[in-house]
Amino acid sequence: MSDINTARLLAAREALKYVMNNYVIGVGTGSTAMLFLRELHRAIIDGMIKNALLVPTSTETEIEIINLGLSSIMRYPWQVDHIDIAVDGADEVDAERNLIKGGGGALTREKIIDYWAGKFIVIVDETKLVNRVPSRHPIPIEVLPFAWSIVKKTLETRFGGKAVLRVCEGGKRGPVITDNGNYILDYTPHSPIDPAEMERRIKEVPGVVEVGIFSGEHVSKVIIGKLDGSVITL
C-alpha cells in the first residue's frame, strides 16, 4: 500500500470513531470513501457497530455496499427520516473546510446527503490540502443536458473564466452522464472566489442542478491522514 493510501486509510479509521450504534450513515463516493466503507463493513461484521443503516451517495457506492454483503441494511433517502452522520472524501479542502467535490461526478447526491446529515465528516490525505479552493481542480457543475451550452455561456459571461463540458475518457463516447442523467461542466474561475458566495451564485443560474463547492459552514470535521502516519483534524 502506498503512503497516500495508508494516509487515507488512517483518516477512514479515525472517522469510524464517530460512528455509533443505531446510526443512519451517509456513505460517500470515491477511493477514500470506499476505504471508510470497507472499515465500516469490518466493524459491522465484527459486531462493533450494531443496527446501522447505510445511505449511498452514488451508484458506485450502492454497488460496493452490495458487493460487501450489506444490501440488507442499505436504504435510500426516502426510506429514512434523517442522517446521523455522513462520511465523504474531497478533491480539495482549504483551512476553512471549504471543499471541491465532484471529480467522480456524484456531487449532487453527495451534497444532498452530506448537507442533510447531523454531522458531515470529510476524510482526505494531506495532498488534498490547498491554500484556497479551487486550486488544482475546476469546479464541477451538474447541469441539465438541455441547458449545458446556455449555462456555459452564462458562467463565462457573468463570472469570467472557462467552463468545459466533461466528456468520457474511455468506454462510452460523448459527455459524462451523471447518476441523475445530467451533464457536468468543469468551471475554472479567472480569479480567487469566495466559496460560499460562489456556491450560491452559480446555483442561481437556470439549468444548474448542483455545484461542487461545499461550503465549510456545512462541514463538521476534516480528518487528514498525513504521509508520516499521523492524523490531524480541522
Secondary structure, 3 states (H helix, E strand, C coil): CCHHHHHHHHHHHHHHCCCCCCCEEEECCCHHHHHHHHHHHHHHHCCCCCCCEEEECCHHHHHHHHHCCCHHHECCHHHCCCCCEEEECCCEECCCCCEECCCCCCHHHHHHHHHHCCEEEEEEEHHHECCCCCCCCCEEEEECHHHHHHHHHHHHHHHCCEEEECECCCCCCCECCCCCCCEEEEEECCCCCCHHHHHHHHHCCCCEEEECEECHHHCCEEEEECCCCCEEEC
